[in-house]
Amino acid sequence: MHFLSAQLQQYITDHSQPEPEILQRLTRETHLKVIQPRMITGHFQGRVLSMISKIKSPKNILEIGTYTGYSAICLAEGLPVDGRLHTIDVNEELNAMQRRYFEESGFGDQIIQHTGDALEIIPTLDTTFDLVFIDAEKSSYDHYFEAALKKCKSGSLILSDNVLWSGKVIAPLQAKDKATKTLLDYNKKLKEDPRVETVLLPIRDGLTLSRVL
């Protein structure tokens, strides 16, 4: 489902900060070499992530779901010189590609890659995170949120991607559609959870911004 016309989407992109050249190259390589390239964050949402990170100026960032590294680079743009971004993904086949672009971006020394199950890795990180970005297996969103929340403090921000799920969240629910049911439950939880205040932003496929109280 497209929430805005293609023309209006292009106007929004054209009147936002330009996409850095390195991210243009990363997008092209992702589309040429990687399965499901539509998973990449993309120009407009990437600039939104960058802006949020720059406003927050987080000392430590946690990203759950690296893919080819686009969103990690965007989020890293807001790090102070002594800041760190920990990014986790289960697919080790993309590690080399991620690292190549991290190094080219100038944030190579600040981005720490982890490969494996995020629910096993997060508890081992002896870090308090100021900013968290969740963009991985939808069926585990609630578990990711709970694991990340334990590593946050008052004022930390938790971003959750794809929460509109191509508009399926307002369509009749199919009995076998577990992913949509999970996101419906997750969206309801974030709205009602007394530990956070939440706003769901209609950016791309839906981006929820939750602030830890």
HELIX and SHEET records of a PDB file:
HELIX    1   1 ALA A    6  ASP A   14  1                                   9    
HELIX    2   2 GLU A   21  LYS A   33  1                                  13    
HELIX    3   3 PRO A   37  MET A   39  5                                   3    
HELIX    4   4 HIS A   43  LYS A   56  1                                  14    
HELIX    5   5 TYR A   70  ALA A   76  1                                   7    
HELIX    6   6 GLU A   92  LEU A   94  5                                   3    
HELIX    7   7 ASN A   95  SER A  105  1                                  11    
HELIX    8   8 ALA A  118  ILE A  121  1                                   4    
HELIX    9   9 ILE A  122  THR A  124  5                                   3    
HELIX   10  10 LYS A  138  SER A  140  5                                   3    
HELIX   11  11 TYR A  141  LEU A  149  1                                   9    
HELIX   12  12 TRP A  165  ILE A  170  5                                   6    
HELIX   13  13 LYS A  178  GLU A  192  1                                  15    
SHEET    1   A 7 ILE A 111  THR A 115  0                                        
SHEET    2   A 7 ARG A  84  ASP A  89  1                                        
SHEET    3   A 7 ASN A  60  ILE A  64  1                                        
SHEET    4   A 7 PHE A 129  ILE A 134  1                                        
SHEET    5   A 7 CYS A 152  ASP A 161  1                                        
SHEET    6   A 7 LEU A 207  VAL A 212 -1                                        
SHEET    7   A 7 VAL A 196  LEU A 201 -1                                        
END                                                                             
